[in-house]
Amino acid sequence: MKKNPDKDSLINFLSKISLFKKADKTVLSHLADKIVFTTYSANETIINKGDVGNTMYLIFSGQSKVHDGEHQVAILKEGDFF
């Protein structure tokens, strides 16, 4: 089982994401406190088109393929979000 990163590492990670680049450290610290880590297996579905969204996903490591039906439309990597 992988150990989750410490808070300073999370703040550093968040500061590099385009959406949060201008946020001050206090805001990033609050966001870091809210992060829940989830690990997905290869080829495991995270969400499906049409699902109601109530969560923001950040790619901390690895990558995720985005499909529309049988067509791959993107590959998300570290620092990407949806």
SELO-293411 format. One record per atom (N, C-alpha, C): residue number from 1; x, y, z; atom name; residue in three letters. Coordinates in Angstrom, 3 decimals, decimal comma. Each point is the difference from the previous one (the first is absolute). Layout:
BEGIN
NODE/NUM/X/Y/Z/CA/ALA $
...
END
This chain:
BEGIN
NODE/1/0,839/-1,184/0,000/N/MET $
NODE/1/-0,839/1,184/0,000/CA/MET $
NODE/1/0,889/1,254/0,000/C/MET $
NODE/2/-0,274/0,921/-0,911/N/LYS $
NODE/2/0,769/1,231/-0,091/CA/LYS $
NODE/2/-0,375/0,953/1,130/C/LYS $
NODE/3/1,011/0,692/0,506/N/LYS $
NODE/3/-0,244/1,004/1,025/CA/LYS $
NODE/3/-0,402/1,310/-0,681/C/LYS $
NODE/4/-1,003/0,666/0,546/N/ASN $
NODE/4/-0,432/1,289/-0,545/CA/ASN $
NODE/4/1,054/1,058/0,295/C/ASN $
NODE/5/0,135/0,990/-0,892/N/PRO $
NODE/5/0,996/1,063/0,216/CA/PRO $
NODE/5/-0,353/0,876/1,200/C/PRO $
NODE/6/1,020/0,637/0,571/N/ASP $
NODE/6/-0,244/0,902/1,131/CA/ASP $
NODE/6/-0,628/1,307/-0,497/C/ASP $
NODE/7/-0,460/0,807/0,933/N/LYS $
NODE/7/-0,739/1,218/-0,344/CA/LYS $
NODE/7/0,845/0,974/-0,827/C/LYS $
NODE/8/1,270/0,169/0,342/N/ASP $
NODE/8/0,849/0,913/-0,776/CA/ASP $
NODE/8/0,135/-0,462/-1,449/C/ASP $
NODE/9/0,100/-1,307/-0,202/N/SER $
NODE/9/0,072/-0,535/-1,372/CA/SER $
NODE/9/-1,298/0,266/-0,755/C/SER $
NODE/10/-1,138/-0,130/0,698/N/LEU $
NODE/10/-1,287/0,275/-0,634/CA/LEU $
NODE/10/-0,134/1,471/-0,372/C/LEU $
NODE/11/0,421/0,892/0,895/N/ILE $
NODE/11/-0,058/1,432/-0,290/CA/ILE $
NODE/11/0,869/0,315/-1,209/C/ILE $
NODE/12/1,182/-0,583/-0,049/N/ASN $
NODE/12/0,897/0,203/-1,149/CA/ASN $
NODE/12/-0,650/-0,520/-1,283/C/ASN $
NODE/13/-0,595/-1,172/0,064/N/PHE $
NODE/13/-0,683/-0,581/-1,157/CA/PHE $
NODE/13/-1,138/0,905/-0,478/C/PHE $
NODE/14/-0,845/0,432/0,929/N/LEU $
NODE/14/-1,134/0,867/-0,353/CA/LEU $
NODE/14/0,460/1,315/-0,622/C/LEU $
NODE/15/1,101/0,545/0,487/N/SER $
NODE/15/0,500/1,290/-0,499/CA/SER $
NODE/15/0,433/-0,070/-1,460/C/SER $
NODE/16/0,246/-1,204/-0,501/N/LYS $
NODE/16/0,442/-0,170/-1,388/CA/LYS $
NODE/16/-1,168/-0,254/-0,960/C/LYS $
NODE/17/-1,195/-0,211/0,540/N/ILE $
NODE/17/-1,184/-0,244/-0,834/CA/ILE $
NODE/17/-0,536/1,341/-0,478/C/ILE $
NODE/18/-0,260/0,105/-1,285/N/SER $
NODE/18/-0,389/1,279/-0,612/CA/SER $
NODE/18/-1,153/0,684/0,735/C/SER $
NODE/19/-0,976/-0,749/0,431/N/LEU $
NODE/19/-1,174/0,551/0,672/CA/LEU $
NODE/19/0,347/0,681/1,331/C/LEU $
NODE/20/1,063/-0,451/0,640/N/PHE $
NODE/20/0,355/0,490/1,332/CA/PHE $
NODE/20/1,281/0,822/0,044/C/PHE $
NODE/21/0,619/0,271/-1,141/N/LYS $
NODE/21/1,309/0,678/-0,024/CA/LYS $
NODE/21/0,006/1,339/0,724/C/LYS $
NODE/22/-1,098/0,734/-0,028/N/LYS $
NODE/22/-0,034/1,325/0,620/CA/LYS $
NODE/22/-0,539/-0,028/1,426/C/LYS $
NODE/23/-0,350/-1,170/0,494/N/ALA $
NODE/23/-0,525/-0,119/1,364/CA/ALA $
NODE/23/1,134/0,160/1,004/C/ALA $
NODE/24/-0,302/0,671/1,119/N/ASP $
NODE/24/1,041/0,144/1,015/CA/ASP $
NODE/24/0,108/-1,286/0,823/C/ASP $
NODE/25/1,061/-0,063/0,803/N/LYS $
NODE/25/0,309/-1,224/0,724/CA/LYS $
NODE/25/-1,112/-0,384/0,981/C/LYS $
NODE/26/-0,714/0,978/0,553/N/THR $
NODE/26/-1,091/-0,301/0,926/CA/THR $
NODE/26/-1,111/-0,772/-0,703/C/THR $
NODE/27/-0,354/0,448/-1,191/N/VAL $
NODE/27/-1,037/-0,682/-0,791/CA/VAL $
NODE/27/0,477/-1,399/-0,369/C/VAL $
NODE/28/1,244/-0,109/-0,457/N/LEU $
NODE/28/0,545/-1,307/-0,382/CA/LEU $
NODE/28/0,038/-0,944/1,196/C/LEU $
NODE/29/0,301/0,531/1,174/N/SER $
NODE/29/0,023/-0,811/1,218/CA/SER $
NODE/29/-1,392/-0,542/0,313/C/SER $
NODE/30/-1,015/0,836/-0,135/N/HIS $
NODE/30/-1,383/-0,452/0,226/CA/HIS $
NODE/30/-0,391/-1,071/-1,016/C/HIS $
NODE/31/0,384/0,208/-1,252/N/LEU $
NODE/31/-0,290/-1,004/-1,027/CA/LEU $
NODE/31/0,713/-1,312/0,310/C/LEU $
NODE/32/1,250/0,082/0,403/N/ALA $
NODE/32/0,775/-1,200/0,326/CA/ALA $
NODE/32/-0,673/-0,804/1,108/C/ALA $
NODE/33/-0,607/0,703/0,953/N/ASP $
NODE/33/-0,706/-0,679/1,095/CA/ASP $
NODE/33/-1,224/-0,768/-0,485/C/ASP $
NODE/34/-0,552/0,387/-1,134/N/LYS $
NODE/34/-1,224/-0,610/-0,519/CA/LYS $
NODE/34/0,250/-1,179/-0,944/C/LYS $
NODE/35/1,242/-0,182/-0,405/N/ILE $
NODE/35/0,316/-1,040/-0,987/CA/ILE $
NODE/35/-0,210/-1,393/0,587/C/ILE $
NODE/36/-0,686/-0,824/-0,770/N/VAL $
NODE/36/-0,182/-1,411/0,330/CA/VAL $
NODE/36/0,670/-0,797/-1,108/C/VAL $
NODE/37/0,982/-0,816/0,363/N/PHE $
NODE/37/0,719/-0,778/-1,002/CA/PHE $
NODE/37/-0,747/-1,276/-0,326/C/PHE $
NODE/38/-0,098/-0,269/-1,293/N/THR $
NODE/38/-0,578/-1,237/-0,492/CA/THR $
NODE/38/0,912/-0,532/-1,092/C/THR $
NODE/39/0,276/-1,277/0,052/N/THR $
NODE/39/0,821/-0,643/-1,025/CA/THR $
NODE/39/-0,907/-0,846/-0,880/C/THR $
NODE/40/0,190/0,120/-1,295/N/TYR $
NODE/40/-0,785/-0,774/-0,955/CA/TYR $
NODE/40/0,910/-0,970/-0,727/C/TYR $
NODE/41/-0,517/-1,170/-0,300/N/SER $
NODE/41/0,738/-1,011/-0,753/CA/SER $
NODE/41/-0,008/0,346/-1,479/C/SER $
NODE/42/0,939/-0,588/-0,727/N/ALA $
NODE/42/0,029/0,179/-1,451/CA/ALA $
NODE/42/-1,338/-0,434/-0,582/C/ALA $
NODE/43/-0,520/0,796/-0,914/N/ASN $
NODE/43/-1,261/-0,251/-0,708/CA/ASN $
NODE/43/-1,240/0,072/0,887/C/ASN $
NODE/44/0,137/0,483/1,224/N/GLU $
NODE/44/-1,164/0,183/0,871/CA/GLU $
NODE/44/-0,693/1,308/-0,367/C/GLU $
NODE/45/-1,316/-0,027/-0,110/N/THR $
NODE/45/-0,781/1,195/-0,308/CA/THR $
NODE/45/-0,097/0,883/1,234/C/THR $
NODE/46/0,277/1,288/-0,180/N/ILE $
NODE/46/-0,098/0,961/1,099/CA/ILE $
NODE/46/-1,387/0,632/-0,005/C/ILE $
NODE/47/-0,409/0,513/-1,133/N/ILE $
NODE/47/-1,350/0,539/-0,166/CA/ILE $
NODE/47/-0,464/-0,320/-1,419/C/ILE $
NODE/48/-1,292/0,063/-0,205/N/ASN $
NODE/48/-0,586/-0,236/-1,323/CA/ASN $
NODE/48/-0,652/1,272/-0,510/C/ASN $
NODE/49/-0,004/0,162/-1,299/N/LYS $
NODE/49/-0,681/1,123/-0,630/CA/LYS $
NODE/49/-1,453/0,016/0,466/C/LYS $
NODE/50/-0,444/1,180/0,433/N/GLY $
NODE/50/-1,370/0,139/0,466/CA/GLY $
NODE/50/-0,158/-0,121/1,510/C/GLY $
NODE/51/1,039/-0,490/0,695/N/ASP $
NODE/51/-0,074/-0,068/1,466/CA/ASP $
NODE/51/-0,110/1,402/0,580/C/ASP $
NODE/52/-0,760/0,127/1,072/N/VAL $
NODE/52/-0,077/1,275/0,709/CA/VAL $
NODE/52/1,310/0,191/0,748/C/VAL $
NODE/53/0,617/1,168/-0,174/N/GLY $
NODE/53/1,290/0,254/0,633/CA/GLY $
NODE/53/-0,125/0,763/1,299/C/GLY $
NODE/54/0,689/-0,481/1,032/N/ASN $
NODE/54/0,084/0,722/1,260/CA/ASN $
NODE/54/1,414/-0,067/0,573/C/ASN $
NODE/55/0,940/-0,390/-0,845/N/THR $
NODE/55/1,383/-0,200/0,407/CA/THR $
NODE/55/0,933/0,563/-1,058/C/THR $
NODE/56/1,100/0,570/0,448/N/MET $
NODE/56/1,057/0,417/-0,916/CA/MET $
NODE/56/1,128/-1,018/0,130/C/MET $
NODE/57/0,482/-0,471/-1,120/N/TYR $
NODE/57/1,089/-0,970/-0,019/CA/TYR $
NODE/57/1,276/0,686/-0,466/C/TYR $
NODE/58/1,094/-0,234/0,726/N/LEU $
NODE/58/1,328/0,492/-0,369/CA/LEU $
NODE/58/0,881/-1,219/-0,223/C/LEU $
NODE/59/0,758/-0,003/-1,080/N/ILE $
NODE/59/0,912/-1,114/-0,258/CA/ILE $
NODE/59/1,306/0,313/0,733/C/ILE $
NODE/60/0,249/-0,726/1,095/N/PHE $
NODE/60/1,222/0,214/0,779/CA/PHE $
NODE/60/1,169/-0,765/-0,609/C/PHE $
NODE/61/-0,269/-1,200/-0,486/N/SER $
NODE/61/1,032/-0,780/-0,685/CA/SER $
NODE/61/-0,693/-0,943/-0,973/C/SER $
NODE/62/0,742/-0,418/-0,988/N/GLY $
NODE/62/-0,556/-0,892/-1,012/CA/GLY $
NODE/62/-0,746/0,769/-1,068/C/GLY $
NODE/63/-0,915/-0,681/-0,662/N/GLN $
NODE/63/-0,781/0,628/-1,065/CA/GLN $
NODE/63/-1,365/-0,655/-0,083/C/GLN $
NODE/64/-0,900/0,677/-0,685/N/SER $
NODE/64/-1,353/-0,508/-0,194/CA/SER $
NODE/64/-0,432/0,287/-1,429/C/SER $
NODE/65/-0,532/-1,002/-0,641/N/LYS $
NODE/65/-0,512/0,174/-1,359/CA/LYS $
NODE/65/-1,450/0,442/0,067/C/LYS $
NODE/66/-0,368/0,923/-0,880/N/VAL $
NODE/66/-1,378/0,484/-0,092/CA/VAL $
NODE/66/-0,598/-0,551/-1,290/C/VAL $
NODE/67/-1,136/-0,679/0,137/N/HIS $
NODE/67/-0,664/-0,602/-1,151/CA/HIS $
NODE/67/-1,396/0,568/-0,169/C/HIS $
NODE/68/-0,406/0,105/-1,250/N/ASP $
NODE/68/-1,397/0,282/-0,347/CA/ASP $
NODE/68/-0,441/-1,208/-0,810/C/ASP $
NODE/69/-0,652/-0,914/0,680/N/GLY $
NODE/69/-0,319/-1,272/-0,648/CA/GLY $
NODE/69/1,290/-0,762/-0,233/C/GLY $
NODE/70/0,199/-0,413/-1,220/N/GLU $
NODE/70/1,208/-0,756/-0,352/CA/GLU $
NODE/70/1,180/0,895/-0,385/C/GLU $
NODE/71/-0,227/1,321/-0,057/N/HIS $
NODE/71/1,035/0,928/-0,457/CA/HIS $
NODE/71/0,743/0,630/1,174/C/HIS $
NODE/72/1,317/-0,149/-0,019/N/GLN $
NODE/72/0,822/0,681/1,003/CA/GLN $
NODE/72/0,143/1,458/-0,427/C/GLN $
NODE/73/-0,352/0,932/0,892/N/VAL $
NODE/73/0,029/1,418/-0,366/CA/VAL $
NODE/73/1,104/0,774/0,719/C/VAL $
NODE/74/0,580/-0,574/1,051/N/ALA $
NODE/74/1,080/0,690/0,711/CA/ALA $
NODE/74/0,710/-0,974/0,928/C/ALA $
NODE/75/1,195/0,386/0,389/N/ILE $
NODE/75/0,720/-0,670/1,070/CA/ILE $
NODE/75/0,365/1,070/1,013/C/ILE $
NODE/76/-0,487/-0,174/1,224/N/LEU $
NODE/76/0,289/0,944/1,077/CA/LEU $
NODE/76/1,201/-0,512/0,788/C/LEU $
NODE/77/0,887/0,932/0,374/N/LYS $
NODE/77/1,220/-0,381/0,714/CA/LYS $
NODE/77/0,128/0,821/1,282/C/LYS $
NODE/78/1,083/-0,239/0,723/N/GLU $
NODE/78/0,243/0,702/1,253/CA/GLU $
NODE/78/-0,253/1,498/-0,134/C/GLU $
NODE/79/-0,809/0,542/0,920/N/GLY $
NODE/79/-0,327/1,426/-0,007/CA/GLY $
NODE/79/-1,262/0,341/-0,765/C/GLY $
NODE/80/-0,512/-0,937/-0,784/N/ASP $
NODE/80/-1,267/0,230/-0,700/CA/ASP $
NODE/80/-1,155/-0,234/0,970/C/ASP $
NODE/81/-1,143/0,521/-0,333/N/PHE $
NODE/81/-1,168/-0,134/0,866/CA/PHE $
NODE/81/-1,263/-0,079/-0,830/C/PHE $
NODE/82/-1,042/-0,542/0,605/N/PHE $
NODE/82/-1,319/-0,066/-0,626/CA/PHE $
NODE/82/-1,062/-0,072/1,064/C/PHE $
END
